[in-house]
Amino acid sequence: MKSRKGWALALVILFLFNFEAQANPAGSGQGVPAIVADVIICRPLGLVALLGGSVFYVVSLPFTVPAGGTEQAKLTLVDYPYHYTFTRRLGEFYDEDL
């Protein structure tokens, strides 16, 4: 069991300090730590926000339909988390398109 933990730790260290790999060549020049943080922390949180926002959107429909605010609610609760989680490049934490 100790050898598995040792190998896993060694692989994580090698991955974090391997600056020769270009996982995001067309990106804004973010380094490997930004991409790793994005994959490990930000994308799962974005998925949680997307699922929670979808639930809140469905719950809010009886109130937003009569008021005519369904598009704004969908944009805020569903579209932004979807874009943040699935369509932006790794390591880029903001986008001017939205």
C-alpha positions as CSV (number, residue, x, y, z in Angstrom):
1,M,0.0,0.0,0.0
2,K,2.9,2.4,0.7
3,S,4.4,1.9,-2.7
4,R,1.1,2.9,-4.4
5,K,1.0,6.1,-2.4
6,G,4.6,6.8,-3.2
7,W,4.1,6.2,-6.9
8,A,1.0,8.4,-6.8
9,L,2.8,11.2,-5.1
10,A,5.7,10.9,-7.5
11,L,3.4,11.1,-10.5
12,V,1.6,14.2,-9.1
13,I,5.0,15.9,-8.5
14,L,6.2,15.1,-11.9
15,F,3.0,16.3,-13.5
16,L,3.0,19.6,-11.5
17,F,6.6,20.4,-12.4
18,N,6.5,19.3,-16.1
19,F,6.6,22.7,-17.8
20,E,7.5,21.4,-21.2
21,A,4.1,19.9,-21.8
22,Q,1.7,22.4,-23.5
23,A,-1.8,21.2,-22.6
24,N,-3.2,24.6,-23.6
25,P,-1.1,25.9,-26.5
26,A,-3.8,28.3,-27.8
27,G,-4.6,29.6,-24.4
28,S,-3.5,32.7,-22.7
29,G,-0.2,31.3,-21.6
30,Q,-1.4,30.0,-18.2
31,G,1.0,27.4,-16.7
32,V,0.5,23.9,-15.6
33,P,-0.6,24.8,-12.0
34,A,-3.5,26.9,-13.3
35,I,-4.6,24.0,-15.5
36,V,-4.3,21.5,-12.7
37,A,-6.3,23.7,-10.3
38,D,-8.9,24.2,-13.0
39,V,-9.3,20.5,-13.5
40,I,-9.2,19.5,-9.9
41,I,-11.1,22.3,-8.2
42,C,-12.9,24.7,-10.6
43,R,-14.5,22.3,-13.1
44,P,-16.1,20.1,-10.4
45,L,-17.4,23.2,-8.6
46,G,-18.7,24.4,-12.0
47,L,-20.6,21.2,-12.4
48,V,-22.1,21.5,-8.9
49,A,-23.1,25.1,-9.8
50,L,-24.7,23.9,-13.0
51,L,-26.7,21.1,-11.3
52,G,-27.8,23.4,-8.5
53,G,-28.6,26.2,-10.9
54,S,-30.7,23.9,-13.0
55,V,-32.7,22.8,-10.0
56,F,-33.2,26.4,-8.9
57,Y,-34.2,27.4,-12.5
58,V,-36.9,24.7,-12.6
59,V,-38.1,25.7,-9.1
60,S,-38.3,29.4,-10.1
61,L,-40.3,28.8,-13.3
62,P,-43.7,29.3,-11.7
63,F,-42.5,32.8,-10.6
64,T,-40.5,33.8,-13.6
65,V,-42.9,32.8,-16.4
66,P,-45.6,35.3,-15.3
67,A,-43.0,38.0,-14.8
68,G,-41.3,37.4,-18.1
69,G,-37.9,36.7,-16.7
70,T,-37.2,33.2,-17.9
71,E,-34.4,34.2,-20.2
72,Q,-32.5,36.1,-17.5
73,A,-33.0,33.3,-15.0
74,K,-31.8,30.7,-17.6
75,L,-28.8,32.9,-18.5
76,T,-27.7,33.3,-14.8
77,L,-28.6,29.9,-13.4
78,V,-27.8,27.6,-16.3
79,D,-25.9,29.2,-19.2
80,Y,-23.1,30.8,-17.2
81,P,-22.2,27.7,-15.2
82,Y,-22.5,25.5,-18.4
83,H,-20.1,27.8,-20.2
84,Y,-17.7,28.0,-17.2
85,T,-17.7,24.2,-16.8
86,F,-17.7,22.8,-20.4
87,T,-16.8,25.4,-23.1
88,R,-13.9,27.5,-21.9
89,R,-10.3,26.5,-22.3
90,L,-8.3,24.9,-19.4
91,G,-6.6,27.5,-17.2
92,E,-8.7,30.5,-18.5
93,F,-10.9,31.7,-15.7
94,Y,-12.7,34.5,-17.4
95,D,-14.0,35.0,-20.9
96,E,-15.0,38.3,-22.6
97,D,-17.6,36.5,-24.8
98,L,-20.1,36.2,-22.0
